[in-house]
Amino acid sequence: MSLGAILVIILILIVIGALPSWPYSRGWGYYPSGIGGLILVVLIVLLLMGRL
């Protein structure tokens, strides 16, 4: 596996883990998973373009 594929897998896990499903994190909104999702989209685009 390449480094890019490993990064994508780790970011997918971060996005899933950042979803506000616990009572103390409901006030956060989707801000944490939104940032993780944005980073994930950028990495996927870079992988598809062959730059990573």
Helices and strands as residue ranges (DSSP letters): H 3-17, G 23-28, H 31-49
